[in-house]
Structures are given as structure tokens and as C-alpha cells.
Amino acid sequence: MEEGKVFSQSVQQSAAAYAIIHEKFGTAVSAFDANETMPFFEVLDTGLWPEIALFMRDHAKLKFNYMACMTGMDYQAEEKLGIVCNLESLSLFNHKLAVKVKCARDGGSIPTVAYVWHTANWHEREAYDMFGMLFAGHPDFRRILCPDDWEGFPLRKDYKVQESYHGIKVPY
Amino acid sequence: MQELDTAGLGSIRVTRKNDHTVVIEKDLATEQMVLAMGPQHPSTHGVLKLECLTDGEVITEAEPFLGYLHRCFEKCCENVDYPAIVPYTDRLDYLSGMNSEFAYALAVEKLLDIEIPRRVEFIRVIVAELNRIASHLVAIGTYGIDLGAFTPFLFCFRDREIILGLLEWASGARMLYNYIWIGGLAYDVPSDFLKRVGEFVTYFRPKAVELCNLLTKNEIFVKRTIGIGIMPADVAINYGWSGPMLRGSGVKWDLRRNDPYSVYPELDFNVPVPDGKLSVVGDCLSRHLVRALEMEESLKIIEQCIAKMPSAEGFNPRSAIPKRIRPKAGEVYVRAENPRGELGFYIQSDGKSTKPLRCKARSSCFVNLSAMKDLSKGQLIPDLVAIIGSIDIVLGEVDR
């Protein structure tokens, strides 16, 4: 967090929560990005993500018990795919924090957190369905919204829709 | 005893004969059968398929299959300008279009960092709360039908018709409004609108009580729902439940109160949570009760808004709308309390384009439905219908 800048109370709360995580995991997490719209940090060591998630959920001063949202992302310029998780502590503390996890664009894999928050189960399936990153250790890993035999991952920036699906013309 | 340990679930029955003896019957498990419910089943409220593995009348596993209504809302968003997304949000949860537009407008406004005229805020809250009542009326009415009570449905739709009439008068459309725009509204409300809304509040207040009694004091309805599909509070939070579903499990969490937006901090209303007197906390009846009681709170909110609203003199509903909507680079996650729970929008802007780089809708129904597999385990087939109905899904929002 830059010195001499005044931040709103919610950003300060997020920063305090981040400090606890940073103390435990050190260089495995990036610096805290203090912006007013969505303060976040990034998990640099992707393999540690489930451990960080569990720590965030169970630490007595964090208690991020609620995953509000998980968004799949395509960082085309960086040649990466990723997820953005919006976490918060429902009815215990007021802090909110977003976490970003990235993986390689081709065949990249992120360890699952479906065992930490049940919400992640379907959201990870959705992220896979739309972007094609893998979630290692997911209990029920398959597409969720598109049919199982659909080609490609629709929300990738370079997605080209297939010509036909079971004899039905797809592009309109 | 060892034999009992290895026996599968449902294959043994233990009955008490007297104080000293119990009768143990074993090897009761029948052949399991796959029963597909949907996609065209009235109780799934749209196109949802549940593949149930049944052991006699008992469901051992119910797996939801979705996506029948998937049209990739998020891809559409990346191809149109920010204001052009508003009509798409109507089609997410088509029973509460106003609330969806409201959430989306809030998200973009936070990214733009603009001030909204006070009258716009009050009008938004009024139409959103009217839409919430209309949506709850559909939820309650169709839930009655699911469980074999046809009359409440007709009562619900009679009153919903009045709300749809009012919203049509304001916006020009009955369900897909395109009324709440980024930074303002499409139009001011018609001159007599507030008077008519006031009349509706007076008319509907006793009707809401009547409707609540019609079902919650009906023994058949209560027997079908009480103690069915119980969800403990901590599991509900872990599943990411929100809205009436979460409150039905006894968690007092309402975004209008806990993460307030618009003018909600100025308004006085309760957050109804079941106390366990009429229902078992966390069961289907609790969730129904929350919806039934919430309508009264919405009426209270509307009344206060009418009283507090600034006059229409010199008011231009489009005054705060930027000429060109191009937010600065950044990302935002903003949510609002929809009739079905938390509807959130994650929007990423690159600061150059008039189209979002990424726009994700966090759908409350999608998240609420994900607990279906756990909720249905070991339930009877007719109870499964009661459970799906109590989740109150709109497939337009589940599949997006």
C-alpha cells in the first residue's frame, strides 16, 4: 500500500486481512493492490492456492467463509488464463478481498478449492467450460453449461465458433 | 454387528418391538433405478433436468443437468457497448428484470464513479421493490401448484397483474423493461404513478397477510414442507447461498442492510428470519415463510420512498448519464439483493474501449441450485418436488 494516500475504511480492512496472509505465506502472494473498486492480491505460487484458501477460511481473524463469486479470465497478453475469487466474511467480520490465481494458457492447471468452499465446485466447472483451464483434484470435473461434445471454449478471446454441431449450423 | 456396519444405506430397517428387543431386517435394498425428471417437467420451473438414482421411493442421488437455456450472456457483453447490456440483464432473471438492471447499473456506476440524482435513486428502489413483490408472488403461487394447491396461484397472479400494469405504465414493457439505465432512468415516472402505487400498497397489504395465511395455515401444505430439505446455516454459507434461501436457514443477511447501496440506509425495514416457531429453521417452509413475510417489508420500503421522494420539478432522469460511457481501467465486483439472492456483476474495463473486457454475472439461482445434490440425498420423490420449488429457480438466470 502506498504511503501518504488516504483509503476508505473498506480498503483498510482488506489491507489488514491481507497483512495476515502475507505474514504467513510471504513471497507466495503478490503485493496488495489497494484500489477503491476491488482490492485484490495475486497468488504467485499456484500450487499453494488450496492451502492459502484454507488458511483464509479458517484463521480466527480472517474467517473468509463465503465465496461470493469466482470469475474465469483470459489474460491473452500474458499468455495466461486465470480466476478471480471474491471472498468475504459473512456476518463475522466486514472485510472483503479478491484473490487472483493464474495458470498457463495451454493445458494450464489450478488446484481446486471445491473442498474449501462448495460454491467453487460449480464455478470451477463453469470456468473450465468457458476457458478450458483444468482444476486439479476437482470432485466432478466436466462441462456444465455447454454440451459435453462442444468444441472449444467460448469465452476465450480467440474463440472461433464451430461450423456445425450434430448437423445443425451454428454461426448465425 | 459387523454385518450391520457393512450394510449399505437403506438396506436395513431397525424397529423397536419393546424395551428390550429390536427387530432388525436386512438386505432390504432394491435394485436402483434411474429416473429422469425434466427437462420438460412442470416442477422444475423451466428446462432443468434432474437425473435421479432411486431406491424404491427414496432418492439416493439427484444430479442436476443444466445449460438448456444457455446463450452465453457474457460473450454477448463483450461485443456490445455498456448501455446495450442493460436489456440483456433483463433476460437473466426474467421475473425480476428491474432488480437485475439495478445491480448492473450499480456496478458500472461504481466503475465510472458518478453521482446519481436523488429522485432517480428513489424511483429505482420503488420499481425494484415492486418487482420483488411480483417475483415473490410467482414464487409463492407456483410453489403452491407444485404441492397441489391451485387457488393461491390465481390470487398471486391477480395481484401480480396490477404490478406488471404499473411497471408497464412506467417503462412501456411488462417483463423486460430496459428502464434503469447507467446513470439514470429511461423516463421519469408518469404524473399519477406514485398515487397509484400508494393505492396498490393500501390494497395489497391485507392481501399479503391473507395469502400468507392461505398457505402457512393449510395443514396439507405445512405437512408437505415442514422438516423437508433442511439446510444448516454453516453449510448454507459454505455453499454460497444468499437471499431468502440463506435467511431461511436463520442467517440474518440481507445486502440491502449488510452491504447497503442506493438509498437503502435511509429506509427502515426488517429482515425477516424464521424463529423456529412455525417451521423448522432451514426447511422448505422457512424459505417459503421468508418470501411471504418479505413482501410486507417491501411495501414498507415503497411507502417510505413515496414520502421521501424529491419533487419532479426541473427533474431530468437522464441528466447524469454520461455522453460516452467509457470507464477508466479497473475492475469491480458489485452485487445487489435480488428476490432470489445476491446478483453480482464482475466487470473489467481496459479504459480504452466502450465495451467491457469481461462482464460476469454471478447468478444467485446458479449458486443456490448447486446444493441440490446434497439436499436431495435420502429424500422421497414427492419431497424432491417440494425442495426444487423452495429453491425458486429461474432457469434464465441459472444458464445465462
Interface residues (C-beta under 8 A of the other chain):
Chain A: N35 T37 M38 N65 Y66 M67 A68 C69 T71 G72 M73 D74 V84 N86 L90 S91 A98 W117 H118 T119 N121 W122 M130 I144 L145 C146 P147 P154 L155
Chain B: L66 G67 H70 C72 E74 K75 K110 L111 D234 V235 I237 N238 Y239 G240 V251 K252 W253 N258 G330 E331 V332 Y333 R335 E342 G344 Y346 Q348 R358 K360 R362 F366 V367 S370 A371 D399 R400
